[in-house]
Amino acid sequence: MQTVILLTLSNVFMTFAWYFHRKDATLKNGPLWLAILASWGIAFFEYCFQVPANRLGNERGLSIPQLKILQEVITLCVFVPFMLLVFPDQKLAWNHLVALVFVFLAVFFVYHKW
């Protein structure tokens, strides 16, 4: 559970680092180097949660592929609400939802013991 919490916090920072500069007027309209520096400043905190999450998850028996798939699902679970709240002009289409189903199926296959 700690791994999931740390990955979720990491992904909150990652999502802001990657996309918030498209919303903030100063960063959106300002020089690119400013958006890059702001994003890297936010991304520092992403790594403060991501690295311990991966280390802890691996110590507790999760494989690297399991950690990666878990991280991708958490990324989408964080990104979709962020997108809908911060960018209300962006809409989820049926094909986006189908893609989400496939990602969740990936989790099943990575974690399922055959």
C-alpha positions in Angstrom: 0.0 0.0 0.0 2.9 2.4 0.7 4.2 1.8 -2.8 0.8 2.8 -4.3 0.6 5.9 -2.1 4.1 7.0 -3.0 3.5 6.3 -6.7 0.2 8.3 -6.5 2.0 11.3 -5.0 4.7 11.0 -7.5 2.2 11.0 -10.3 0.4 14.1 -9.0 3.7 16.0 -9.2 4.5 14.5 -12.6 1.2 15.5 -14.1 1.6 19.0 -12.9 5.2 19.1 -14.1 4.2 17.8 -17.6 1.0 19.7 -18.2 0.4 22.7 -15.9 2.6 24.9 -18.0 -0.1 24.7 -20.7 -2.7 26.2 -18.3 -0.7 28.9 -16.5 -0.7 32.0 -18.6 2.8 33.1 -17.6 4.3 29.8 -18.5 2.2 29.2 -21.5 3.0 32.5 -23.1 6.4 33.0 -21.7 9.8 31.7 -22.9 10.2 28.0 -23.2 13.1 27.9 -20.9 10.9 29.3 -18.1 8.4 26.5 -18.6 11.2 23.9 -18.6 12.7 25.2 -15.4 9.3 25.3 -13.7 8.6 21.8 -14.8 11.9 20.5 -13.6 11.4 22.2 -10.3 8.1 20.4 -9.9 9.6 17.1 -11.2 12.2 17.1 -8.5 9.3 16.3 -6.0 8.1 13.6 -8.4 11.4 11.8 -8.0 11.4 12.3 -4.2 8.4 9.9 -4.2 9.0 7.8 -7.3 12.5 6.5 -6.3 11.4 5.4 -2.8 8.2 3.8 -4.3 10.1 1.7 -6.7 12.7 0.7 -4.2 10.1 -0.2 -1.6 7.9 -2.0 -4.1 10.9 -4.1 -5.3 12.0 -4.9 -1.8 8.4 -6.1 -1.1 8.5 -8.5 -4.0 7.1 -6.6 -7.0 9.0 -7.1 -10.2 10.1 -4.2 -12.4 7.4 -5.0 -15.0 4.8 -5.1 -12.2 6.0 -1.7 -10.8 5.9 -0.2 -14.3 2.4 -1.3 -15.1 1.2 -0.2 -11.7 2.8 3.2 -12.3 1.1 3.5 -15.6 -2.4 2.7 -14.2 -1.8 5.2 -11.4 -0.7 7.8 -14.0 -4.0 7.4 -15.8 -6.0 7.5 -12.6 -4.3 10.8 -11.7 -4.2 12.2 -15.2 -7.9 11.8 -16.2 -9.4 13.7 -13.3 -6.6 16.3 -13.6 -7.4 16.7 -17.3 -11.1 17.0 -16.7 -10.7 19.6 -13.9 -7.8 21.7 -15.2 -8.6 21.4 -19.0 -12.5 21.2 -19.1 -12.3 21.8 -22.9 -10.7 18.4 -23.3 -13.1 15.5 -23.4 -12.8 11.8 -23.0 -13.9 10.0 -26.1 -15.0 6.3 -26.3 -11.6 5.3 -27.7 -9.9 6.8 -24.7 -12.1 4.7 -22.4 -11.3 1.5 -24.5 -7.6 2.3 -24.1 -8.1 2.6 -20.4 -9.7 -0.8 -20.3 -6.7 -2.3 -22.1 -4.3 -0.7 -19.6 -6.3 -2.3 -16.8 -6.1 -5.6 -18.6 -2.4 -5.2 -18.7 -2.4 -5.0 -14.9 -4.3 -8.3 -14.8 -1.9 -10.1 -17.1 1.2 -8.7 -15.3 0.0 -9.7 -11.9 -1.8 -12.9 -12.7 0.1 -16.1 -11.7 -0.1 -18.6 -14.6 
